[in-house]
Structures are given as C-alpha cells and as structure tokens.
Amino acid sequence: MGRYIELPQINDKATKKSVELALYQYRNFMITLPMDMMPKVTPSYSLVPPSNTNGFHSSTEDVAIERMEYEEKRNAFMNEIHEAVNTLKEKERAIIIKKYMEDGIGYDPDIYSEIGVGKTKYYILKGEAMLRLAFALKIEVYKGKKEA
C-alpha cells in the first residue's frame, strides 16, 4: 500500500470572510480613484514609481511622495483583484462583479435572476468563486490556524 500526504483543510467560513474583506477593501480603493482612472474589469493604466534621489524634501514634496506611494499600493492591489477575478469561470465572475465590484453592492436575488440560475445553484457558484479567489489571491485560511 502506498502512503498518502495529508493536506491541510481549508476553513471555508474564514476563507470566504478573508475574500470578502479583500473585496470590501477593493470597494474602498474604488472610492479614491479619480473618475478618469475608474477601471473596467481589466484596467490598462500604470503609474511610474516616485524616485527619491535627494535626501531633503519639503513637506509638499513629502505629501506628494506619500500620495504616489498610496496610489501605487492601491493600483497594485486593484490589479491583483482584477487578475484574480478574471481567472474565474464566466458565471462565477459575473456573480463577484455584480455582488462586490459594481457601484452598489449587489442584492443576491437580483443577481441570480439576472444570470439565470436558481437560488441554490447561485449560492454554490458564489461559494466556489470565493474559494477560487482566495487561492488566486493567496489569502485562504486553513483549519487550526488563526483567522486573517
């Protein structure tokens, strides 16, 4: 008889909570985006990182640098979310976008009616999408480990 490797078990509830927190952070970052930079599902903008070559900065320069660093962090996070969402299956992607990524937070019955699936199938798809996102974002939570 061959041996097998025991894989750690996923804590579904904590993992889904971790993904929801990331998606709510995405929404918070969306609020701070200038209107001309509002992303489509896959944005194509990029920022040039600030260069700190001299040791002396005025407070105005410090604020500008801090702002650029924030924008870089925000854009990197948002791009990571977009890439992860784009790896989902079509209906899973539609659920996540409509539920968490559009202007208003989606209402589950409206979403499952719109995408043409029943209530039970919708929640199965949503759960699978959350787990896939957790793995894509590397934020899954395992049983026996502290929650994020």
C-alpha positions as a LaTeX table, in Angstrom:
\begin{tabular}{lrrr}
\hline
Residue & $x$ (\AA) & $y$ (\AA) & $z$ (\AA) \\
\hline
Met1 & 0.00 & 0.00 & 0.00 \\
Gly2 & 1.25 & 3.46 & $-0.87$ \\
Arg3 & 1.38 & 6.33 & 1.54 \\
Tyr4 & $-0.56$ & 9.48 & 1.08 \\
Ile5 & 0.10 & 13.04 & 2.12 \\
Glu6 & $-2.45$ & 14.63 & 4.41 \\
Leu7 & $-3.22$ & 18.09 & 3.05 \\
Pro8 & $-4.30$ & 20.85 & 5.41 \\
Gln9 & $-8.04$ & 21.51 & 5.38 \\
Ile10 & $-9.50$ & 24.82 & 4.31 \\
Asn11 & $-11.59$ & 26.73 & 6.82 \\
Asp12 & $-14.37$ & 27.65 & 4.36 \\
Lys13 & $-16.05$ & 30.25 & 6.56 \\
Ala14 & $-12.83$ & 32.08 & 7.48 \\
Thr15 & $-11.55$ & 31.88 & 3.89 \\
Lys16 & $-14.76$ & 33.39 & 2.48 \\
Lys17 & $-14.58$ & 36.12 & 5.14 \\
Ser18 & $-10.99$ & 36.83 & 4.09 \\
Val19 & $-12.07$ & 37.19 & 0.44 \\
Glu20 & $-14.99$ & 39.45 & 1.39 \\
Leu21 & $-12.62$ & 41.70 & 3.35 \\
Ala22 & $-10.35$ & 41.94 & 0.28 \\
Leu23 & $-13.34$ & 42.80 & $-1.94$ \\
Tyr24 & $-14.54$ & 45.45 & 0.52 \\
Gln25 & $-11.00$ & 46.89 & 0.54 \\
Tyr26 & $-11.28$ & 46.98 & $-3.27$ \\
Arg27 & $-14.51$ & 48.98 & $-2.94$ \\
Asn28 & $-12.81$ & 51.40 & $-0.54$ \\
Phe29 & $-9.97$ & 51.90 & $-3.02$ \\
Met30 & $-12.54$ & 52.48 & $-5.81$ \\
Ile31 & $-13.88$ & 55.46 & $-3.86$ \\
Thr32 & $-10.46$ & 57.15 & $-4.00$ \\
Leu33 & $-9.90$ & 56.64 & $-7.73$ \\
Pro34 & $-10.09$ & 59.74 & $-9.93$ \\
Met35 & $-13.00$ & 59.49 & $-12.36$ \\
Asp36 & $-10.71$ & 59.19 & $-15.39$ \\
Met37 & $-8.99$ & 56.19 & $-13.81$ \\
Met38 & $-12.10$ & 54.16 & $-12.92$ \\
Pro39 & $-11.21$ & 50.65 & $-14.04$ \\
Lys40 & $-13.01$ & 48.38 & $-16.37$ \\
Val41 & $-12.85$ & 44.74 & $-15.33$ \\
Thr42 & $-9.27$ & 44.69 & $-16.65$ \\
Pro43 & $-7.64$ & 48.13 & $-16.38$ \\
Ser44 & $-4.78$ & 49.19 & $-18.62$ \\
Tyr45 & $-3.28$ & 52.10 & $-16.66$ \\
Ser46 & 0.00 & 52.17 & $-14.78$ \\
Leu47 & 1.98 & 54.52 & $-12.60$ \\
Val48 & 5.62 & 55.48 & $-12.64$ \\
Pro49 & 7.11 & 54.99 & $-9.17$ \\
Pro50 & 8.46 & 58.09 & $-7.46$ \\
Ser51 & 12.22 & 58.50 & $-7.37$ \\
Asn52 & 13.71 & 59.63 & $-4.08$ \\
Thr53 & 17.16 & 60.75 & $-5.16$ \\
Asn54 & 17.81 & 63.67 & $-2.82$ \\
Gly55 & 17.71 & 63.44 & 0.96 \\
Phe56 & 15.91 & 66.74 & 1.56 \\
His57 & 12.23 & 67.20 & 0.80 \\
Ser58 & 9.79 & 69.93 & 1.59 \\
Ser59 & 6.57 & 68.97 & 3.33 \\
Thr60 & 4.77 & 69.45 & 0.00 \\
Glu61 & 7.15 & 67.01 & $-1.67$ \\
Asp62 & 6.69 & 64.54 & 1.19 \\
Val63 & 2.91 & 64.68 & 0.78 \\
Ala64 & 3.22 & 64.21 & $-2.98$ \\
Ile65 & 5.53 & 61.21 & $-2.48$ \\
Glu66 & 3.19 & 59.74 & 0.13 \\
Arg67 & 0.27 & 60.17 & $-2.26$ \\
Met68 & 2.15 & 58.47 & $-5.10$ \\
Glu69 & 3.08 & 55.57 & $-2.81$ \\
Tyr70 & $-0.57$ & 55.23 & $-1.77$ \\
Glu71 & $-1.69$ & 55.28 & $-5.41$ \\
Glu72 & 0.92 & 52.66 & $-6.30$ \\
Lys73 & $-0.23$ & 50.42 & $-3.46$ \\
Arg74 & $-3.89$ & 50.94 & $-4.39$ \\
Asn75 & $-3.31$ & 50.23 & $-8.08$ \\
Ala76 & $-1.21$ & 47.12 & $-7.38$ \\
Phe77 & $-3.94$ & 45.78 & $-5.06$ \\
Met78 & $-6.72$ & 46.55 & $-7.55$ \\
Asn79 & $-4.79$ & 44.93 & $-10.41$ \\
Glu80 & $-4.27$ & 41.82 & $-8.27$ \\
Ile81 & $-8.04$ & 41.66 & $-7.62$ \\
His82 & $-8.81$ & 42.14 & $-11.35$ \\
Glu83 & $-6.40$ & 39.39 & $-12.36$ \\
Ala84 & $-7.88$ & 37.01 & $-9.78$ \\
Val85 & $-11.47$ & 37.76 & $-10.82$ \\
Asn86 & $-10.55$ & 37.22 & $-14.48$ \\
Thr87 & $-9.45$ & 33.64 & $-13.65$ \\
Leu88 & $-12.98$ & 32.71 & $-12.55$ \\
Lys89 & $-15.50$ & 30.85 & $-14.69$ \\
Glu90 & $-17.97$ & 33.09 & $-16.52$ \\
Lys91 & $-20.92$ & 32.81 & $-14.10$ \\
Glu92 & $-18.66$ & 32.98 & $-11.04$ \\
Arg93 & $-17.07$ & 36.14 & $-12.43$ \\
Ala94 & $-20.49$ & 37.68 & $-13.11$ \\
Ile95 & $-21.57$ & 36.96 & $-9.53$ \\
Ile96 & $-18.46$ & 38.52 & $-7.96$ \\
Ile97 & $-18.54$ & 41.60 & $-10.20$ \\
Lys98 & $-22.25$ & 42.22 & $-9.68$ \\
Lys99 & $-22.11$ & 41.49 & $-5.93$ \\
Tyr100 & $-18.92$ & 43.33 & $-4.94$ \\
Met101 & $-17.34$ & 45.33 & $-7.75$ \\
Glu102 & $-20.06$ & 47.49 & $-9.30$ \\
Asp103 & $-21.19$ & 50.89 & $-7.98$ \\
Gly104 & $-23.67$ & 49.50 & $-5.50$ \\
Ile105 & $-23.38$ & 46.24 & $-3.61$ \\
Gly106 & $-25.49$ & 43.68 & $-5.45$ \\
Tyr107 & $-28.55$ & 42.03 & $-3.95$ \\
Asp108 & $-28.34$ & 38.21 & $-4.25$ \\
Pro109 & $-31.90$ & 37.57 & $-5.56$ \\
Asp110 & $-31.43$ & 40.22 & $-8.27$ \\
Ile111 & $-28.11$ & 38.67 & $-9.29$ \\
Tyr112 & $-29.30$ & 35.07 & $-9.52$ \\
Ser113 & $-32.34$ & 36.19 & $-11.51$ \\
Glu114 & $-30.17$ & 38.27 & $-13.84$ \\
Ile115 & $-27.66$ & 35.50 & $-14.56$ \\
Gly116 & $-30.43$ & 32.91 & $-14.92$ \\
Val117 & $-29.67$ & 30.39 & $-12.17$ \\
Gly118 & $-31.72$ & 29.17 & $-9.24$ \\
Lys119 & $-31.10$ & 30.23 & $-5.66$ \\
Thr120 & $-29.33$ & 27.00 & $-4.63$ \\
Lys121 & $-27.08$ & 26.94 & $-7.71$ \\
Tyr122 & $-26.28$ & 30.64 & $-7.19$ \\
Tyr123 & $-25.01$ & 30.09 & $-3.66$ \\
Ile124 & $-22.96$ & 27.08 & $-4.78$ \\
Leu125 & $-21.38$ & 29.16 & $-7.59$ \\
Lys126 & $-20.78$ & 32.08 & $-5.23$ \\
Gly127 & $-19.08$ & 29.82 & $-2.67$ \\
Glu128 & $-16.88$ & 28.23 & $-5.33$ \\
Ala129 & $-15.97$ & 31.67 & $-6.69$ \\
Met130 & $-14.97$ & 32.87 & $-3.21$ \\
Leu131 & $-12.71$ & 29.84 & $-2.71$ \\
Arg132 & $-11.12$ & 30.23 & $-6.15$ \\
Leu133 & $-10.47$ & 33.91 & $-5.40$ \\
Ala134 & $-8.92$ & 33.00 & $-2.06$ \\
Phe135 & $-6.43$ & 30.71 & $-3.79$ \\
Ala136 & $-5.73$ & 33.20 & $-6.59$ \\
Leu137 & $-5.11$ & 35.96 & $-4.02$ \\
Lys138 & $-3.25$ & 33.59 & $-1.66$ \\
Ile139 & $-5.50$ & 34.53 & 1.28 \\
Glu140 & $-7.03$ & 31.14 & 2.06 \\
Val141 & $-7.33$ & 30.21 & 5.74 \\
Tyr142 & $-6.62$ & 26.67 & 6.94 \\
Lys143 & $-8.23$ & 24.87 & 9.86 \\
Gly144 & $-6.16$ & 25.09 & 13.01 \\
Lys145 & $-4.62$ & 28.43 & 12.03 \\
Lys146 & $-5.67$ & 31.86 & 13.23 \\
Glu147 & $-8.10$ & 33.76 & 11.01 \\
Ala148 & $-6.86$ & 36.72 & 8.97 \\
\hline
\end{tabular}
